[in-house]
Amino acid sequence: MPVPFLLEIAVESVEAARAAERGGAHRIELCANLHNGGTTPSVELQRAARAALRIPIHVLIRPRDGNFVYSKSELESMKQQIDAAKQAGASGVVLGLLNANQSVDVQATRELVRQADPLPVTFHRAFDETPGLLQALEDVCSTGAKRILTSGGAKDAITGIPTLQRLLAAAGDRIIVMPGGGIHSENVSELLDVTGAREIHSGLGTVLKYGSEDVATFESEVRKLATQIRENT
């Protein structure tokens, strides 16, 4: 039976991925350089994580940190990174592309969605930098992406709850809206109670330092988050 609710945890190492799986995560977003917002992990890390885990792995496709306006050469690099993620056993990819005016780059995103097929695409929190989130939702829907990761345009998902409610209502069954940003065991209940979201994303960066070698503490925090979700769904 499918899980009634899905918890995605962002990690940048095999050890953290294993800890997240033990703690109750249903899916991993695999990244490098989370302290800088995340970039594409190495193929070696992708393969090692795939060999170590049973749960799905979505791979971040982001060739550099900084803004989300990409050149033609960077777009080609992202296509190559998508192909490499497929070969490494990814279950999906995560990406986000904007125009110079911060609107969704629909054309380039469509190209990458086609490149990723049949893997599902999540449009990440570049979404939160767009000037109009409801229009951005329509734009992402038109690309064929399956999911949007968003804090509702706010500094964190709790602050963004009112906008997340509007986005979830506007999305309906067309696309998954997955709240993320500053979510942990002590605030997830509020988010679930108000929004009705069915997927949650967390890197636990507000309660744990990214890159921390304290895997046991990371696993414990994931478990507390997963427990709160089970008790509220």
N, CA, C and O of each residue as an XYZ file, in Angstrom:
932
protein
N       0.839     -1.198      0.000
C       0.000      0.000      0.000
C       0.879      1.255      0.000
O       1.905      1.277      0.680
N       0.500      2.305     -0.748
C       1.288      3.529     -0.728
C       1.159      4.215      0.625
O       0.136      4.098      1.300
N       2.216      4.935      1.012
C       2.151      5.652      2.274
C       1.142      6.789      2.149
O       1.065      7.417      1.093
N       0.357      7.074      3.211
C      -0.632      8.147      3.127
C       0.001      9.522      3.111
O      -0.644     10.506      2.748
N       1.268      9.595      3.506
C       1.969     10.856      3.549
C       3.432     10.595      3.234
O       3.967      9.542      3.582
N       4.084     11.553      2.572
C       5.462     11.335      2.151
C       6.385     12.381      2.758
O       6.135     13.583      2.666
N       7.457     11.901      3.381
C       8.485     12.762      3.960
C       9.757     12.639      3.140
O      10.332     11.557      3.031
N      10.196     13.757      2.561
C      11.442     13.812      1.807
C      12.495     14.546      2.632
O      12.234     15.614      3.186
N      13.688     13.956      2.706
C      14.778     14.548      3.464
C      15.945     14.844      2.527
O      16.355     13.983      1.749
N      16.476     16.055      2.601
C      17.635     16.444      1.796
C      18.918     16.057      2.519
O      19.080     16.341      3.705
N      19.828     15.407      1.798
C      21.099     14.967      2.378
C      22.212     15.185      1.366
O      21.963     15.409      0.182
N      23.456     15.115      1.863
C      24.608     15.271      0.977
C      25.656     14.188      1.200
O      26.796     14.339      0.760
N      25.290     13.095      1.878
C      26.222     11.994      2.078
C      25.454     10.686      2.187
O      24.262     10.674      2.493
N      26.152      9.590      1.934
C      25.529      8.272      2.077
C      25.161      8.024      3.529
O      24.110      7.449      3.810
N      26.011      8.448      4.455
C      25.740      8.222      5.874
C      24.461      8.932      6.307
O      23.646      8.358      7.029
N      24.283     10.168      5.872
C      23.069     10.904      6.210
C      21.852     10.289      5.526
O      20.765     10.256      6.103
N      22.032      9.806      4.305
C      20.920      9.164      3.602
C      20.461      7.911      4.326
O      19.263      7.679      4.482
N      21.414      7.108      4.767
C      21.063      5.907      5.524
C      20.349      6.267      6.818
O      19.369      5.628      7.200
N      20.853      7.303      7.489
C      20.231      7.733      8.740
C      18.803      8.218      8.499
O      17.905      7.934      9.291
N      18.596      8.948      7.406
C      17.255      9.427      7.086
C      16.313      8.258      6.807
O      15.164      8.258      7.248
N      16.801      7.276      6.082
C      15.964      6.106      5.805
C      15.619      5.376      7.096
O      14.464      5.002      7.301
N      16.596      5.170      7.965
C      16.324      4.509      9.247
C      15.342      5.316     10.083
O      14.521      4.756     10.809
N      15.436      6.654      9.973
C      14.573      7.510     10.770
C      13.150      7.602     10.280
O      12.287      8.120     10.988
N      12.881      7.108      9.078
C      11.507      7.095      8.590
C      11.243      7.915      7.349
O      10.085      8.078      6.964
N      12.282      8.443      6.702
C      12.080      9.165      5.442
C      11.553      8.219      4.378
O      11.913      7.043      4.337
N      10.700      8.751      3.524
C      10.162      7.955      2.416
C      10.916      8.193      1.116
O      10.848      7.387      0.189
N      11.646      9.328      1.059
C      12.399      9.664     -0.156
C      13.546     10.579      0.238
O      13.464     11.316      1.220
N      14.615     10.519     -0.542
C      15.796     11.346     -0.342
C      15.927     12.337     -1.497
O      15.730     11.980     -2.658
N      16.260     13.581     -1.165
C      16.786     14.484     -2.190
C      18.294     14.529     -1.984
O      18.773     14.992     -0.948
N      19.028     14.054     -2.960
C      20.482     13.951     -2.855
C      21.128     15.176     -3.485
O      20.860     15.511     -4.638
N      21.985     15.839     -2.711
C      22.613     17.090     -3.125
C      24.094     17.079     -2.749
O      24.566     16.185     -2.046
N      24.801     18.072     -3.225
C      26.102     18.450     -2.691
C      25.982     19.891     -2.215
O      25.082     20.615     -2.641
N      26.886     20.307     -1.334
C      26.983     21.719     -0.932
C      25.670     22.307     -0.422
O      25.261     23.387     -0.848
N      25.024     21.603      0.478
C      23.763     22.107      1.012
C      23.927     23.453      1.714
O      22.989     24.248      1.751
N      25.104     23.712      2.267
C      25.321     24.979      2.961
C      25.240     26.164      2.008
O      25.051     27.298      2.448
N      25.381     25.913      0.696
C      25.241     26.963     -0.315
C      23.955     26.805     -1.115
O      23.838     27.340     -2.217
N      22.998     26.080     -0.570
C      21.721     25.904     -1.256
C      21.640     24.661     -2.105
O      20.576     24.338     -2.635
N      22.765     23.946     -2.244
C      22.759     22.670     -2.957
C      23.207     22.785     -4.398
O      22.845     23.725     -5.105
N      24.004     21.812     -4.824
C      24.394     21.665     -6.220
C      24.325     20.179     -6.576
O      24.060     19.341     -5.715
N      24.562     19.866     -7.826
C      24.471     18.489     -8.286
C      25.513     17.614     -7.603
O      26.698     17.947     -7.619
N      25.099     16.508     -7.007
C      26.067     15.599     -6.383
C      26.850     14.831     -7.439
O      26.393     14.681     -8.572
N      28.013     14.351     -7.072
C      28.831     13.582     -8.009
C      28.126     12.284     -8.391
O      27.292     11.770     -7.645
N      28.470     11.776     -9.543
C      27.908     10.498     -9.981
C      28.316      9.388     -9.015
O      27.538      8.471     -8.754
N      29.527      9.473     -8.487
C      29.986      8.455     -7.536
C      29.107      8.444     -6.285
O      28.765      7.378     -5.774
N      28.743      9.629     -5.795
C      27.859      9.705     -4.629
C      26.476      9.171     -4.972
O      25.862      8.470     -4.168
N      25.988      9.497     -6.151
C      24.672      8.994     -6.567
C      24.649      7.469     -6.602
O      23.704      6.844     -6.122
N      25.689      6.882     -7.169
C      25.738      5.418     -7.264
C      25.846      4.778     -5.886
O      25.208      3.763     -5.607
N      26.667      5.388     -5.026
C      26.834      4.830     -3.684
C      25.545      4.920     -2.890
O      25.198      3.993     -2.158
N      24.835      6.024     -3.028
C      23.563      6.175     -2.318
C      22.534      5.186     -2.840
O      21.782      4.589     -2.069
N      22.507      5.016     -4.165
C      21.540      4.065     -4.736
C      21.816      2.644     -4.252
O      20.882      1.883     -3.999
N      23.076      2.287     -4.123
C      23.432      0.947     -3.650
C      23.095      0.755     -2.179
O      22.859     -0.368     -1.734
N      23.074      1.857     -1.420
C      22.894      1.755      0.029
C      21.442      1.825      0.482
O      21.118      1.378      1.582
N      20.551      2.387     -0.362
C      19.187      2.691      0.069
C      18.150      1.831     -0.645
O      18.371      1.333     -1.749
N      17.019      1.676      0.020
C      15.858      1.032     -0.598
C      14.842      2.061     -1.078
O      14.089      1.794     -2.015
N      14.811      3.232     -0.448
C      13.812      4.244     -0.780
C      14.236      5.039     -2.021
O      15.409      5.031     -2.393
N      13.281      5.722     -2.659
C      13.605      6.504     -3.860
C      14.579      7.635     -3.573
O      14.623      8.186     -2.473
N      15.361      7.965     -4.602
C      16.329      9.062     -4.536
C      16.029     10.040     -5.669
O      16.032      9.665     -6.841
N      15.771     11.296     -5.307
C      15.660     12.360     -6.292
C      16.947     13.166     -6.260
O      17.394     13.576     -5.189
N      17.540     13.394     -7.404
C      18.852     14.029     -7.512
C      18.698     15.491     -7.916
O      18.012     15.810     -8.888
N      19.344     16.377     -7.158
C      19.348     17.789     -7.503
C      20.193     18.013     -8.753
O      21.316     17.519     -8.854
N      19.640     18.760     -9.698
C      20.355     19.146    -10.915
C      20.550     20.656    -10.861
O      19.659     21.427    -11.218
N      21.719     21.054    -10.412
C      22.054     22.479    -10.290
C      23.567     22.610    -10.459
O      24.315     22.280     -9.539
N      24.024     23.077    -11.601
C      25.452     23.030    -11.916
C      26.317     23.992    -11.119
O      27.541     23.858    -11.103
N      25.693     24.965    -10.456
C      26.449     25.941     -9.656
C      25.496     26.566     -8.652
O      24.276     26.463     -8.782
N      26.078     27.222     -7.641
C      25.224     27.976     -6.744
C      24.991     29.361     -7.334
O      25.435     29.640     -8.448
N      24.310     30.221     -6.612
C      23.989     31.538     -7.150
C      22.588     31.576     -7.714
O      21.694     30.889     -7.220
N      22.392     32.377     -8.748
C      21.041     32.559     -9.277
C      20.604     31.364    -10.129
O      21.360     30.411    -10.323
N      19.375     31.437    -10.628
C      18.799     30.320    -11.374
C      18.565     30.676    -12.843
O      17.741     30.066    -13.524
N      19.304     31.669    -13.309
C      19.269     32.055    -14.725
C      20.478     31.406    -15.381
O      21.620     31.747    -15.074
N      20.218     30.463    -16.293
C      21.296     29.650    -16.837
C      21.562     29.959    -18.307
O      20.646     30.272    -19.067
N      22.816     29.866    -18.685
C      23.229     30.061    -20.073
C      22.927     28.798    -20.884
O      22.565     27.760    -20.331
N      23.082     28.908    -22.193
C      22.868     27.745    -23.053
C      23.839     26.623    -22.714
O      23.462     25.451    -22.718
N      25.075     26.973    -22.423
C      26.055     25.941    -22.083
C      25.711     25.287    -20.748
O      25.902     24.083    -20.582
N      25.208     26.066    -19.802
C      24.800     25.487    -18.521
C      23.581     24.588    -18.690
O      23.463     23.562    -18.019
N      22.679     24.971    -19.585
C      21.511     24.132    -19.864
C      21.953     22.786    -20.441
O      21.411     21.743    -20.075
N      22.924     22.810    -21.334
C      23.438     21.556    -21.887
C      24.099     20.715    -20.801
O      23.969     19.491    -20.789
N      24.806     21.378    -19.894
C      25.415     20.656    -18.776
C      24.354     19.997    -17.905
O      24.540     18.873    -17.440
N      23.246     20.689    -17.684
C      22.155     20.126    -16.881
C      21.543     18.903    -17.565
O      21.171     17.936    -16.899
N      21.441     18.946    -18.881
C      20.934     17.778    -19.613
C      21.864     16.580    -19.423
O      21.410     15.451    -19.236
N      23.152     16.837    -19.475
C      24.115     15.758    -19.257
C      24.037     15.226    -17.830
O      24.163     14.023    -17.600
N      23.829     16.122    -16.881
C      23.696     15.697    -15.492
C      22.425     14.865    -15.280
O      22.422     13.923    -14.488
N      21.365     15.212    -15.980
C      20.139     14.412    -15.916
C      20.388     13.015    -16.458
O      19.974     12.028    -15.850
N      21.061     12.926    -17.593
C      21.370     11.608    -18.167
C      22.215     10.780    -17.208
O      21.996      9.578    -17.053
N      23.183     11.433    -16.566
C      24.040     10.718    -15.618
C      23.245     10.240    -14.413
O      23.481      9.141    -13.912
N      22.306     11.054    -13.944
C      21.473     10.659    -12.805
C      20.594      9.465    -13.166
O      20.399      8.562    -12.352
N      20.074      9.463    -14.366
C      19.291      8.312    -14.826
C      20.128      7.035    -14.770
O      19.695      6.006    -14.252
N      21.325      7.134    -15.313
C      22.195      5.960    -15.368
C      22.617      5.494    -13.978
O      22.904      4.315    -13.769
N      22.652      6.434    -13.028
C      23.051      6.094    -11.660
C      21.897      5.555    -10.823
O      22.081      5.198     -9.659
N      20.700      5.497    -11.423
C      19.566      4.898    -10.731
C      18.644      5.856    -10.018
O      17.898      5.446     -9.128
N      18.675      7.132    -10.387
C      17.789      8.108     -9.752
C      16.325      7.757    -10.010
O      15.978      7.177    -11.039
N      15.480      8.123     -9.049
C      14.035      7.930     -9.178
C      13.344      9.200     -9.657
O      12.170      9.164    -10.026
N      14.053     10.310     -9.655
C      13.517     11.589    -10.091
C      14.616     12.619    -10.036
O      15.696     12.353     -9.509
N      14.348     13.813    -10.586
C      15.317     14.903    -10.537
C      14.640     16.169    -10.034
O      13.422     16.327    -10.123
N      15.461     17.062     -9.505
C      14.993     18.304     -8.892
C      15.740     19.458     -9.549
O      16.970     19.441     -9.609
N      15.020     20.452    -10.037
C      15.667     21.553    -10.749
C      14.777     22.783    -10.721
O      13.613     22.714    -10.328
N      15.334     23.905    -11.141
C      14.567     25.137    -11.224
C      15.291     26.150    -12.090
O      16.478     26.409    -11.891
N      14.580     26.726    -13.051
C      15.181     27.662    -13.994
C      14.305     28.896    -14.107
O      13.084     28.792    -14.228
N      14.934     30.073    -14.066
C      14.217     31.340    -14.146
C      14.734     32.185    -15.303
O      15.874     32.034    -15.740
N      13.880     33.073    -15.786
C      14.283     34.088    -16.736
C      14.934     35.249    -15.981
O      14.927     35.291    -14.751
N      15.494     36.185    -16.742
C      16.157     37.336    -16.121
C      15.198     38.161    -15.275
O      15.623     38.817    -14.324
N      13.905     38.137    -15.609
C      12.921     38.887    -14.825
C      12.362     38.067    -13.657
O      11.395     38.473    -13.013
N      12.973     36.925    -13.393
C      12.632     36.030    -12.277
C      11.358     35.226    -12.494
O      10.905     34.539    -11.578
N      10.775     35.294    -13.674
C       9.660     34.406    -13.984
C      10.198     33.016    -14.315
O      11.386     32.860    -14.594
N       9.330     32.010    -14.284
C       9.738     30.645    -14.622
C      10.176     30.581    -16.081
O       9.469     31.063    -16.966
N      11.326     29.993    -16.330
C      11.795     29.775    -17.703
C      11.090     28.531    -18.224
O      11.595     27.415    -18.106
N       9.926     28.743    -18.798
C       9.072     27.631    -19.211
C       9.722     26.801    -20.301
O       9.722     25.573    -20.225
N      10.278     27.455    -21.316
C      10.857     26.724    -22.439
C      12.001     25.818    -21.994
O      12.026     24.634    -22.334
N      12.948     26.371    -21.235
C      14.099     25.574    -20.798
C      13.667     24.474    -19.840
O      14.200     23.365    -19.887
N      12.707     24.770    -18.972
C      12.223     23.739    -18.044
C      11.568     22.606    -18.805
O      11.756     21.439    -18.460
N      10.799     22.932    -19.840
C      10.185     21.881    -20.670
C      11.256     20.990    -21.295
O      11.103     19.770    -21.357
N      12.328     21.605    -21.751
C      13.412     20.818    -22.353
C      13.980     19.819    -21.354
O      14.246     18.667    -21.698
N      14.163     20.269    -20.114
C      14.744     19.384    -19.105
C      13.740     18.334    -18.644
O      14.122     17.213    -18.312
N      12.465     18.690    -18.623
C      11.434     17.689    -18.298
C      11.438     16.593    -19.355
O      11.338     15.411    -19.026
N      11.553     16.976    -20.615
C      11.634     15.971    -21.684
C      12.899     15.138    -21.536
O      12.876     13.924    -21.740
N      14.006     15.792    -21.179
C      15.261     15.069    -21.005
C      15.141     14.048    -19.875
O      15.696     12.953    -19.966
N      14.426     14.401    -18.824
C      14.304     13.537    -17.650
C      13.343     12.373    -17.864
O      13.454     11.351    -17.188
N      12.415     12.511    -18.780
C      11.405     11.476    -19.006
C      12.037     10.082    -19.118
O      12.993      9.913    -19.874
N      11.530      9.080    -18.387
C      10.254      9.024    -17.655
C      10.358      9.415    -16.183
O       9.400      9.224    -15.435
N      11.491      9.955    -15.752
C      11.612     10.327    -14.350
C      10.808     11.604    -14.070
O      10.787     12.508    -14.905
N      10.151     11.692    -12.918
C       9.420     12.904    -12.562
C      10.361     14.034    -12.186
O      11.460     13.802    -11.682
N       9.920     15.255    -12.435
C      10.706     16.442    -12.140
C      10.041     17.256    -11.041
O       8.841     17.526    -11.093
N      10.831     17.645    -10.046
C      10.403     18.600     -9.024
C      11.013     19.959     -9.338
O      12.223     20.065     -9.542
N      10.190     20.994     -9.377
C      10.689     22.359     -9.543
C      10.975     22.897     -8.147
O      10.064     23.022     -7.328
N      12.242     23.217     -7.873
C      12.651     23.526     -6.501
C      12.362     24.976     -6.126
O      11.603     25.671     -6.802
N      12.986     25.418     -5.029
C      12.612     26.702     -4.442
C      13.070     27.928     -5.219
O      12.921     29.048     -4.730
N      13.618     27.751     -6.405
C      13.717     28.888     -7.320
C      12.320     29.481     -7.520
O      12.164     30.676     -7.770
N      11.317     28.619     -7.405
C       9.914     29.026     -7.488
C       9.625     30.206     -6.565
O       8.876     31.109     -6.938
N      10.210     30.212     -5.364
C       9.916     31.242     -4.372
C      10.486     32.601     -4.732
O      10.140     33.597     -4.096
N      11.349     32.669     -5.732
C      11.921     33.944     -6.157
C      11.119     34.605     -7.269
O      11.454     35.708     -7.703
N      10.072     33.948     -7.732
C       9.268     34.511     -8.809
C       8.375     35.634     -8.278
O       8.003     35.624     -7.105
N       8.026     36.609     -9.137
C       7.259     37.765     -8.656
C       5.798     37.463     -8.355
O       5.171     38.188     -7.583
N       5.247     36.419     -8.941
C       3.844     36.066     -8.705
C       3.716     34.564     -8.605
O       3.822     33.863     -9.612
N       3.490     34.057     -7.403
C       3.563     32.607     -7.207
C       2.407     31.863     -7.871
O       2.595     30.742     -8.344
N       1.232     32.452     -7.915
C       0.111     31.758     -8.559
C       0.343     31.639    -10.063
O       0.028     30.607    -10.657
N       0.888     32.681    -10.682
C       1.244     32.582    -12.097
C       2.385     31.598    -12.291
O       2.396     30.838    -13.260
N       3.347     31.608    -11.373
C       4.461     30.670    -11.462
C       3.967     29.233    -11.372
O       4.491     28.350    -12.051
N       2.965     28.998    -10.539
C       2.392     27.654    -10.453
C       1.833     27.223    -11.805
O       2.058     26.096    -12.248
N       1.103     28.127    -12.458
C       0.556     27.795    -13.780
C       1.675     27.536    -14.774
O       1.577     26.630    -15.602
N       2.735     28.325    -14.696
C       3.870     28.134    -15.603
C       4.524     26.776    -15.389
O       4.816     26.069    -16.353
N       4.756     26.406    -14.131
C       5.390     25.114    -13.855
C       4.470     23.980    -14.302
O       4.939     22.986    -14.857
N       3.177     24.119    -14.065
C       2.239     23.092    -14.532
C       2.370     22.877    -16.039
O       2.275     21.748    -16.520
N       2.586     23.955    -16.776
C       2.650     23.858    -18.241
C       3.915     23.170    -18.733
O       3.990     22.786    -19.900
N       4.907     23.008    -17.871
C       6.167     22.383    -18.285
C       6.127     20.861    -18.226
O       6.968     20.194    -18.829
N       5.156     20.311    -17.506
C       5.106     18.868    -17.313
C       5.788     18.399    -16.038
O       5.839     17.197    -15.775
N       6.319     19.335    -15.230
C       6.880     18.954    -13.935
C       5.771     18.387    -13.050
O       4.603     18.743    -13.202
N       6.140     17.520    -12.140
C       5.160     16.817    -11.312
C       4.999     17.412     -9.909
O       4.059     17.072     -9.192
N       5.919     18.299     -9.524
C       5.941     18.720     -8.126
C       6.622     20.087     -8.020
O       7.518     20.414     -8.798
N       6.176     20.878     -7.038
C       6.820     22.151     -6.727
C       7.219     22.123     -5.259
O       6.397     21.844     -4.387
N       8.489     22.415     -4.994
C       8.990     22.583     -3.629
C       8.975     24.067     -3.313
O       9.600     24.857     -4.022
N       8.266     24.461     -2.252
C       8.102     25.883     -1.980
C       7.855     26.166     -0.507
O       7.270     25.358      0.215
N       8.316     27.331     -0.083
C       8.002     27.841      1.251
C       6.864     28.852      1.183
O       6.591     29.553      2.158
N       6.207     28.926      0.040
C       5.183     29.949     -0.130
C       5.768     31.339     -0.300
O       5.114     32.340     -0.009
N       7.008     31.393     -0.774
C       7.657     32.665     -1.016
C       8.189     33.345      0.224
O       8.713     34.457      0.147
N       8.061     32.694      1.365
C       8.491     33.276      2.636
C       9.842     32.731      3.055
O      10.399     31.855      2.392
N      10.373     33.250      4.161
C      11.674     32.781      4.641
C      11.625     31.329      5.077
O      12.645     30.641      5.059
N      10.452     30.855      5.468
C      10.266     29.454      5.839
C       8.809     29.083      5.606
O       7.957     29.951      5.420
N       8.535     27.784      5.620
C       7.201     27.305      5.274
C       6.151     27.708      6.298
O       4.993     27.910      5.932
N       6.516     27.830      7.562
C       5.546     28.226      8.579
C       5.079     29.656      8.327
O       3.881     29.935      8.375
N       6.006     30.553      8.061
C       5.644     31.925      7.731
C       4.821     31.977      6.454
O       3.949     32.833      6.301
N       5.100     31.063      5.543
C       4.419     31.051      4.253
C       3.102     30.295      4.218
O       2.544     30.098      3.138
N       2.591     29.870      5.354
C       1.373     29.046      5.386
C       0.205     29.660      4.613
O      -0.421     28.946      3.830
N      -0.124     30.941      4.788
C      -1.271     31.477      4.035
C      -1.118     31.322      2.519
O      -2.075     30.969      1.830
N       0.086     31.588      2.003
C       0.306     31.433      0.562
C       0.326     29.966      0.173
O      -0.171     29.610     -0.896
N       0.886     29.110      1.009
C       0.867     27.672      0.722
C      -0.565     27.166      0.608
O      -0.859     26.333     -0.249
N      -1.446     27.650      1.449
C      -2.854     27.256      1.355
C      -3.429     27.627     -0.009
O      -4.140     26.832     -0.623
N      -3.122     28.835     -0.484
C      -3.635     29.269     -1.780
C      -3.033     28.441     -2.916
O      -3.725     28.088     -3.871
N      -1.749     28.139     -2.805
C      -1.100     27.343     -3.851
C      -1.660     25.927     -3.913
O      -1.914     25.402     -4.997
N      -1.850     25.319     -2.768
C      -2.410     23.964     -2.735
C      -3.811     23.944     -3.309
O      -4.168     23.015     -4.033
N      -4.610     24.951     -3.000
C      -5.968     25.017     -3.536
C      -5.944     25.210     -5.043
O      -6.721     24.586     -5.766
N      -5.048     26.078     -5.522
C      -4.963     26.339     -6.964
C      -4.423     25.139     -7.721
O      -4.814     24.896     -8.863
N      -3.524     24.384     -7.093
C      -2.904     23.236     -7.763
C      -3.887     22.095     -7.951
O      -3.860     21.415     -8.976
N      -4.752     21.880     -6.975
C      -5.675     20.752     -7.059
C      -4.930     19.449     -7.273
O      -3.959     19.150     -6.578
N      -5.397     18.679     -8.243
C      -4.754     17.414     -8.573
C      -3.777     17.542     -9.743
O      -3.260     16.536    -10.229
N      -3.525     18.763    -10.192
C      -2.691     18.936    -11.385
C      -1.216     18.748    -11.092
O      -0.476     18.231    -11.930
N      -0.780     19.164     -9.910
C       0.626     19.118     -9.557
C       0.729     19.053     -8.041
O      -0.126     19.591     -7.337
N       1.764     18.401     -7.535
C       1.972     18.308     -6.087
C       2.677     19.570     -5.607
O       3.699     19.969     -6.166
N       2.133     20.189     -4.581
C       2.803     21.302     -3.912
C       3.377     20.760     -2.603
O       2.630     20.345     -1.717
N       4.695     20.765     -2.489
C       5.395     20.183     -1.348
C       6.036     21.299     -0.518
O       7.038     21.872     -0.943
N       5.486     21.616      0.645
C       6.101     22.638      1.489
C       7.494     22.221      1.958
O       7.746     21.054      2.259
N       8.382     23.196      2.011
C       9.734     22.970      2.510
C      10.334     24.288      2.953
O       9.971     25.354      2.457
N      11.260     24.198      3.898
C      11.913     25.394      4.410
C      11.673     25.552      5.893
O      10.605     25.999      6.311
N      12.662     25.189      6.692
C      12.563     25.389      8.131
C      11.600     24.469      8.850
O      11.134     24.790      9.944
N      11.292     23.319      8.245
C      10.330     22.397      8.857
C      11.061     21.386      9.733
O      12.059     20.800      9.314
N      10.560     21.185     10.951
C      11.118     20.195     11.865
C      10.001     19.672     12.762
O       8.839     20.046     12.600
N      10.357     18.811     13.702
C       9.344     18.108     14.489
C       8.488     19.031     15.331
O       7.348     18.689     15.647
N       9.007     20.198     15.706
C       8.264     21.073     16.599
C       7.279     21.996     15.880
O       6.451     22.638     16.527
N       7.360     22.070     14.540
C       6.406     22.939     13.842
C       5.624     22.248     12.737
O       4.733     22.853     12.140
N       5.945     20.988     12.455
C       5.292     20.326     11.328
C       3.800     20.113     11.564
O       3.018     20.134     10.613
N       3.393     19.908     12.817
C       1.980     19.688     13.100
C       1.140     20.888     12.687
O       0.068     20.728     12.105
N       1.625     22.089     12.985
C       0.909     23.309     12.589
C       0.749     23.369     11.076
O      -0.323     23.698     10.568
N       1.810     23.054     10.370
C       1.766     23.099      8.911
C       0.750     22.112      8.355
O      -0.039     22.455      7.474
N       0.771     20.893      8.867
C      -0.141     19.861      8.373
C      -1.583     20.191      8.704
O      -2.472     20.014      7.872
N      -1.817     20.670      9.915
C      -3.179     20.976     10.343
C      -3.835     22.020      9.453
O      -5.029     21.943      9.163
N      -3.041     22.999      9.020
C      -3.612     24.138      8.306
C      -3.635     23.934      6.791
O      -4.599     24.320      6.129
N      -2.590     23.335      6.242
C      -2.481     23.281      4.775
C      -3.086     22.034      4.147
O      -3.585     22.091      3.023
N      -3.050     20.909      4.853
C      -3.494     19.659      4.248
C      -2.517     19.093      3.242
O      -2.878     18.220      2.454
N      -1.272     19.579      3.254
C      -0.257     19.052      2.329
C      -0.033     17.569      2.597
O      -0.163     17.104      3.730
N       0.304     16.836      1.541
C       0.534     15.389      1.667
C       1.987     15.006      1.482
O       2.342     13.840      1.656
N       2.838     15.960      1.133
C       4.272     15.723      1.068
C       4.972     16.880      1.768
O       4.567     18.037      1.651
N       6.030     16.543      2.498
C       6.812     17.543      3.225
C       8.289     17.308      2.921
O       8.754     16.171      2.837
N       9.012     18.416      2.758
C      10.460     18.359      2.513
C      11.184     19.029      3.665
O      10.760     20.083      4.139
N      12.284     18.419      4.123
C      13.103     19.036      5.158
C      14.551     18.614      5.002
O      14.848     17.469      4.659
N      15.443     19.554      5.258
C      16.860     19.233      5.381
C      17.306     19.311      6.818
O      18.453     19.010      7.149
N      16.353     19.734      7.699
C      16.630     19.893      9.128
C      17.762     20.884      9.372
O      18.446     20.825     10.394
N      17.948     21.788      8.427
C      19.029     22.753      8.547
C      18.811     23.785      9.631
O      19.761     24.449     10.046
N      17.567     23.941     10.106
C      17.322     24.904     11.173
C      17.550     24.310     12.553
O      17.610     25.045     13.539
N      17.678     23.005     12.638
C      17.947     22.373     13.938
C      19.286     21.658     13.970
O      19.802     21.347     15.043
N      19.850     21.397     12.797
C      21.153     20.743     12.710
C      22.009     21.467     11.684
O      21.496     21.950     10.675
N      23.287     21.543     11.932
C      24.201     22.172     10.986
C      24.423     21.254      9.795
O      24.734     20.075      9.964
N      24.260     21.803      8.567
C      24.550     21.010      7.381
C      25.995     20.541      7.418
O      26.901     21.290      7.784
N      26.189     19.296      7.035
C      27.522     18.733      7.034
C      27.932     18.170      8.379
O      29.059     17.704      8.544
N      27.023     18.209      9.345
C      27.338     17.669     10.665
C      27.655     16.184     10.563
O      26.990     15.446      9.836
N      28.665     15.758     11.289
C      29.027     14.346     11.277
C      28.281     13.556     12.343
O      28.505     12.356     12.507
N      27.391     14.234     13.069
C      26.623     13.579     14.115
C      25.426     12.870     13.485
O      24.293     13.349     13.551
N      25.701     11.732     12.879
C      24.671     10.999     12.143
C      23.575     10.521     13.084
O      22.403     10.498     12.709
N      23.940     10.142     14.289
C      22.943      9.651     15.243
C      21.934     10.736     15.584
O      20.738     10.460     15.683
N      22.401     11.961     15.764
C      21.486     13.067     16.058
C      20.607     13.366     14.853
O      19.415     13.639     14.999
N      21.194     13.315     13.669
C      20.408     13.526     12.450
C      19.300     12.489     12.342
O      18.149     12.834     12.077
N      19.642     11.222     12.545
C      18.639     10.155     12.497
C      17.542     10.397     13.527
O      16.362     10.194     13.241
N      17.929     10.828     14.719
C      16.955     11.090     15.763
C      15.993     12.209     15.366
O      14.791     12.117     15.617
N      16.526     13.266     14.746
C      15.672     14.379     14.333
C      14.730     13.969     13.210
O      13.572     14.387     13.186
N      15.219     13.152     12.278
C      14.342     12.640     11.222
C      13.234     11.792     11.844
O      12.072     11.908     11.456
N      13.590     10.943     12.803
C      12.605     10.076     13.436
C      11.541     10.895     14.175
O      10.355     10.573     14.117
N      11.968     11.946     14.864
C      10.997     12.789     15.566
C      10.051     13.467     14.576
O       8.851     13.580     14.826
N      10.601     13.914     13.459
C       9.774     14.536     12.433
C       8.791     13.542     11.848
O       7.607     13.842     11.697
N       9.291     12.341     11.514
C       8.415     11.308     10.943
C       7.327     10.896     11.932
O       6.193     10.632     11.531
N       7.662     10.839     13.206
C       6.682     10.472     14.229
C       5.583     11.524     14.333
O       4.404     11.182     14.420
N       5.959     12.795     14.323
C       4.965     13.854     14.374
C       4.040     13.791     13.173
O       2.837     14.013     13.304
N       4.584     13.494     12.012
C       3.769     13.383     10.803
C       2.777     12.236     10.934
O       1.596     12.396     10.623
N       3.246     11.092     11.388
C       2.339      9.928     11.550
C       1.215     10.242     12.519
O       0.078      9.817     12.314
N       1.524     10.984     13.577
C       0.519     11.288     14.582
C      -0.487     12.343     14.121
O      -1.532     12.531     14.744
N      -0.165     13.018     13.040
C      -1.043     14.090     12.555
C      -1.666     13.800     11.192
O      -2.293     14.676     10.596
N      -1.496     12.577     10.701
C      -2.075     12.231      9.394
C      -2.840     10.915      9.508
O      -3.405     10.442      8.521
